[in-house]
Amino acid sequence: MQLMSMPAVAGISLGVAIAIIFSRKHRGKPAGERALVSLGSFLATLLALFVLNFAIFCLQQP
């Protein structure tokens, strides 16, 4: 298994944030709250993917 590149990690995180913004649950909320939710989802996904990358890196060590 190979590590994910940083642009791939950022792209996946951005895609999740965009999907959260346009989800039906967040459509009626004010723009400021939607911005905070999208930032939070971006950072949470980024952290999860970095942890996954680090785990893959650790498993590849001899």
BAGU-570327 format. One record per residue (C-alpha): residue number from 1; residue in three letters; x, y, z. Coordinates in nm, 2 decimals, decimal comma. Example, Ala and Ser with C-alpha at 12.3 -4.5 7.8 and 13.67 -1.06 7.14 Angstrom:
@pos: 1 | code: Ala | xx: 1,23 | yy: -0,45 | zz: 0,78
@pos: 2 | code: Ser | xx: 1,37 | yy: -0,11 | zz: 0,71
% end
This chain:
@pos: 1 | code: Met | xx: 0,00 | yy: 0,00 | zz: 0,00
@pos: 2 | code: Gln | xx: 0,13 | yy: 0,34 | zz: -0,09
@pos: 3 | code: Leu | xx: 0,11 | yy: 0,67 | zz: 0,09
@pos: 4 | code: Met | xx: -0,14 | yy: 0,93 | zz: -0,04
@pos: 5 | code: Ser | xx: 0,02 | yy: 1,24 | zz: -0,18
@pos: 6 | code: Met | xx: -0,05 | yy: 1,57 | zz: -0,01
@pos: 7 | code: Pro | xx: -0,25 | yy: 1,72 | zz: -0,30
@pos: 8 | code: Ala | xx: -0,47 | yy: 1,41 | zz: -0,29
@pos: 9 | code: Val | xx: -0,53 | yy: 1,45 | zz: 0,08
@pos: 10 | code: Ala | xx: -0,61 | yy: 1,82 | zz: 0,04
@pos: 11 | code: Gly | xx: -0,84 | yy: 1,74 | zz: -0,26
@pos: 12 | code: Ile | xx: -1,03 | yy: 1,47 | zz: -0,07
@pos: 13 | code: Ser | xx: -1,07 | yy: 1,70 | zz: 0,23
@pos: 14 | code: Leu | xx: -1,19 | yy: 1,99 | zz: 0,01
@pos: 15 | code: Gly | xx: -1,44 | yy: 1,76 | zz: -0,16
@pos: 16 | code: Val | xx: -1,58 | yy: 1,65 | zz: 0,17
@pos: 17 | code: Ala | xx: -1,61 | yy: 2,02 | zz: 0,29
@pos: 18 | code: Ile | xx: -1,79 | yy: 2,11 | zz: -0,03
@pos: 19 | code: Ala | xx: -2,03 | yy: 1,81 | zz: 0,00
@pos: 20 | code: Ile | xx: -2,11 | yy: 1,91 | zz: 0,36
@pos: 21 | code: Ile | xx: -2,18 | yy: 2,27 | zz: 0,25
@pos: 22 | code: Phe | xx: -2,43 | yy: 2,16 | zz: -0,01
@pos: 23 | code: Ser | xx: -2,60 | yy: 1,89 | zz: 0,20
@pos: 24 | code: Arg | xx: -2,96 | yy: 1,93 | zz: 0,27
@pos: 25 | code: Lys | xx: -2,90 | yy: 1,95 | zz: 0,64
@pos: 26 | code: His | xx: -2,70 | yy: 2,28 | zz: 0,62
@pos: 27 | code: Arg | xx: -2,88 | yy: 2,46 | zz: 0,34
@pos: 28 | code: Gly | xx: -3,10 | yy: 2,68 | zz: 0,56
@pos: 29 | code: Lys | xx: -2,83 | yy: 2,79 | zz: 0,80
@pos: 30 | code: Pro | xx: -2,66 | yy: 3,13 | zz: 0,80
@pos: 31 | code: Ala | xx: -2,34 | yy: 3,17 | zz: 0,59
@pos: 32 | code: Gly | xx: -2,12 | yy: 3,21 | zz: 0,89
@pos: 33 | code: Glu | xx: -2,24 | yy: 2,88 | zz: 1,05
@pos: 34 | code: Arg | xx: -2,20 | yy: 2,70 | zz: 0,72
@pos: 35 | code: Ala | xx: -1,85 | yy: 2,83 | zz: 0,69
@pos: 36 | code: Leu | xx: -1,76 | yy: 2,70 | zz: 1,03
@pos: 37 | code: Val | xx: -1,91 | yy: 2,36 | zz: 0,96
@pos: 38 | code: Ser | xx: -1,72 | yy: 2,34 | zz: 0,63
@pos: 39 | code: Leu | xx: -1,39 | yy: 2,44 | zz: 0,79
@pos: 40 | code: Gly | xx: -1,45 | yy: 2,19 | zz: 1,07
@pos: 41 | code: Ser | xx: -1,52 | yy: 1,91 | zz: 0,83
@pos: 42 | code: Phe | xx: -1,22 | yy: 2,00 | zz: 0,62
@pos: 43 | code: Leu | xx: -0,99 | yy: 1,99 | zz: 0,92
@pos: 44 | code: Ala | xx: -1,14 | yy: 1,67 | zz: 1,06
@pos: 45 | code: Thr | xx: -1,10 | yy: 1,49 | zz: 0,72
@pos: 46 | code: Leu | xx: -0,75 | yy: 1,63 | zz: 0,69
@pos: 47 | code: Leu | xx: -0,65 | yy: 1,50 | zz: 1,03
@pos: 48 | code: Ala | xx: -0,81 | yy: 1,16 | zz: 0,96
@pos: 49 | code: Leu | xx: -0,62 | yy: 1,12 | zz: 0,63
@pos: 50 | code: Phe | xx: -0,29 | yy: 1,23 | zz: 0,79
@pos: 51 | code: Val | xx: -0,34 | yy: 0,97 | zz: 1,06
@pos: 52 | code: Leu | xx: -0,41 | yy: 0,71 | zz: 0,80
@pos: 53 | code: Asn | xx: -0,10 | yy: 0,81 | zz: 0,60
@pos: 54 | code: Phe | xx: 0,11 | yy: 0,79 | zz: 0,92
@pos: 55 | code: Ala | xx: -0,03 | yy: 0,44 | zz: 1,00
@pos: 56 | code: Ile | xx: 0,05 | yy: 0,33 | zz: 0,64
@pos: 57 | code: Phe | xx: 0,40 | yy: 0,47 | zz: 0,68
@pos: 58 | code: Cys | xx: 0,46 | yy: 0,30 | zz: 1,01
@pos: 59 | code: Leu | xx: 0,34 | yy: -0,04 | zz: 0,87
@pos: 60 | code: Gln | xx: 0,59 | yy: -0,01 | zz: 0,58
@pos: 61 | code: Gln | xx: 0,89 | yy: 0,02 | zz: 0,81
@pos: 62 | code: Pro | xx: 1,09 | yy: -0,31 | zz: 0,83
% end
